[in-house]
Every structure is written in structure tokens, then in C-alpha cells.
Amino acid sequence: MKHIFSFMKRILITILILAPLFSFSQNGVYHAINKDSLDYKYEIIVFNDSNYVFRIRGNKIDPNNISSDEFLKMMASSYDFKIIYSYGLIIKTDNGYILEDKTSKLKLYLNKNKEYYTIKNSPLFVSGVKFKYDSVYNSSLDNVKEHINLIEKHHKKIIKYLELYYNKDKLNHIRAGKYIDFEGRQLKLDSNKSYNLKCCGLTISRGKYKIKDNKIYFIDNDVKHTFFGKIEGKEIVITDLPICLSSMFSPFNK
């Protein structure tokens, strides 16, 4: 009898451990419901294997509020753009869900409030935004994971290239100023040690930064998380800042 009880206990513990990983029986989307008047749409797409993608979409952008590089890219795609802010594993809690990013390990807390959800430690651009779950699955979302896989493969190639190309002993020459990557994203480092990362007119991350040896740390005020970057010479070559998985930031005015 003791053996049976012990066996059942192990099964119960296993179920409790794995329960968060089986939260969703089908695919669905958490839509932002109180930002319809704006030119951005926010979606947290969840899959039946408990992975998620938090993305931003938009199609009516004010060219005065973005860089020329960003505007030209949007012109080429009929102003349509999609930003992957975060992706990884969604874990069930007593009060909602935790969204744990695969790359940076950033944890966003999606808490339930009556029939709505809000992100407790939300990025600035979704501060106060309410999300509502829609179980109606759009088949066009099938390619989201494929897109993520392509990004990850590209990221691995970038890292391999950087390790071969850059001299690890190269001196750090990072200083205050504006930095830009090949997608037109802008990273501003101020002399008071504050930073601001912008894309498509949105502030993606902001806070304080500190530099130690050939590393830079971004302490985000809003999501309460520290992101990491690697410095080579005058460039920030590797970072896990949101949306910057494969970015390499170079000085805007060298």
C-alpha cells in the first residue's frame, strides 16, 4: 500500500510541475482592446504547446515621428510592419500568466482583472493597455513560429560572424550619442547614463545603462529587467534588448 501511495504521490507532483506547460488546448490571441484609436495593434499569440509571441503591428505611421530609414522600409511594404517584442514560454499562475522570453529571460506578468488582462510590469508602449483573450484562431498566424525560427538561425549566424571578425582585445570606445542598427532602430545613450531604444516611433526600452570592460548593461525602468550587450570598438555588437536579437548598433555620426 505504501508503494502505491508513493507512486501516486510522484504522479501528482509531476502533474503539478507540468500543469503550466499544458495551459492551452488550442491556439489563440490576446488582443489589446483599448488602443484601437492608435496606429498600433498589440497581440500576444499563444500556441497549444504553451509558447507565445508578443508582437506589435501598425499601418498608419506618422513619418515625422520615425527615422528616414524606417519610413523607407515601411513605404516598401505598404506601411505594414510587425515587431516581435518577446517570445518564449507562457506559464500559468494563480492570477494569470508569466511570459518568459527565450533570449533575455525577461518575465512579463499578464494578470487577470475581471474579464480583462493587463501586464503588471508593462513596457511603456502598453502601459495601462487591457488585453482580452480570443480563442478564434486565425490560420495566417501559422507562419509566426516559422518566422521566429528564421530569426534565431540568423542570430546564430550573426554571433558566429562577430566572433570571427572582431578582435576580443579591441578597446571599448562607446560614448554618449545616437546609435542605429541596420533596421533603422535608434538607441540613444545620454551622458547622464540613461538610454532610450526607439523603433517605428515607439519607445521599446528605456532606463539606465552602465559599462564595464567590453559589456554594457541596460537597466529597464518599466519591465524591471536588466538586458545585456557586448561592445567591440565603437559598436554594440550583441544585445538581448527586445526586438534587437540580431542587431548591431553603430554610431549615427562616426
C-alpha positions, -999 to +999 in steps of 0.1 A: +000+000+000+029+023+008+044+017-026+011+026-043+008+057-023+044+067-030+038+061-068+006+081-068+023+109-050+051+111-076+025+112-104+007+140-086+039+160-082+047+155-119+013+167-129+016+198-108+050+206-122+039+202-158+005+218-154+017+253-165+031+237-197-004+224-207-024+256-202-037+259-237-057+233-256-058+254-287-042+284-303-055+319-295-047+356-293-048+382-265-058+414-283-053+449-269-089+463-267-085+499-256-059+511-282-080+508-314-078+546-320-040+544-323-019+532-352-005+502-334-020+468-326-007+447-298-011+409-298+000+381-275-003+350-296-004+317-276+000+283-291-012+249-278+023+239-269+024+268-244+047+290-264+038+327-271+048+356-293+042+392-282+041+413-313+033+449-324+016+457-357+008+490-374-001+505-407-006+543-404+027+558-393+035+594-390+067+599-410+076+629-387+079+605-358+103+579-372+137+579-389+140+581-426+153+546-428+123+532-410+100+553-432+115+540-464+112+504-452+075+509-445+069+526-478+083+494-495+058+473-475+027+495-478+033+509-443+027+475-428+051+463-402+053+437-374+077+439-345+084+408-324+089+423-289+091+390-270+087+352-275+091+321-254+071+301-228+038+311-212+033+298-177+001+297-158-001+313-123-029+318-098-036+353-111-029+349-149+003+341-167+040+347-169+055+354-203+092+343-202+113+355-231+135+328-246+165+350-252+167+376-224+148+356-198+126+388-193+094+379-174+062+398-181+033+393-157+000+390-175-026+394-147-063+389-149-086+417-137-123+407-141-127+399-178-095+417-189-058+411-186-031+437-180+007+434-180+019+443-144+054+453-154+045+465-188+068+482-214+060+519-218+041+515-251+015+492-235+012+509-201-025+506-190-035+486-220-061+460-215-060+426-233-089+403-240-085+366-250-099+354-283-099+317-289-108+321-325-076+311-342-065+328-375-047+303-397-025+332-410-007+330-377+008+296-386+039+313-400+047+332-368+068+303-354+085+298-387+094+335-387+109+331-351+129+301-362+144+321-391+153+349-367+170+325-344+190+309-372+200+344-384+210+354-349+233+324-346+250+333-379+255+369-367+271+357-335+294+333-353+304+361-377+311+385-349+333+361-331+354+355-362+355+391-373+361+411-341+393+411-320+384+403-284+411+427-272+398+457-291+394+487-268+360+499-258+352+533-274+315+536-266+304+570-255+272+591-253+253+597-285+229+581-310+234+546-324+215+530-352+212+494-365+206+480-400+168+480-394+167+517-385+162+512-348+177+540-327+195+536-294+203+568-276+229+568-249+229+600-228+258+614-208+237+610-176+238+572-182+202+570-193+192+552-226+162+551-249+156+525-276+130+535-302+115+517-332+087+529-355+080+559-332+076+536-301+099+536-271+107+499-268+130+502-237+143+530-215+162+533-183+199+535-171+229+519-186+264+510-173+295+499-190+321+475-176+350+464-197+335+453-231+300+448-217+270+472-215+240+466-192+206+482-199+185+485-167+149+489-179+128+511-157+095+498-168+098+460-171+123+458-141+148+438-160+185+442-169+194+435-206+229+427-218+251+439-246+286+433-259+309+461-271+335+459-298+353+492-305+327+518-313+298+494-318+274+474-297+276+441-315+254+417-295+224+426-273+193+408-259+173+441-258+137+435-270+134+433-309+172+435-312+180+398-314+202+402-345+211+439-343+245+456-344+243+492-333+268+516-348+274+553-340+250+575-361+277+601-366+311+583-366 
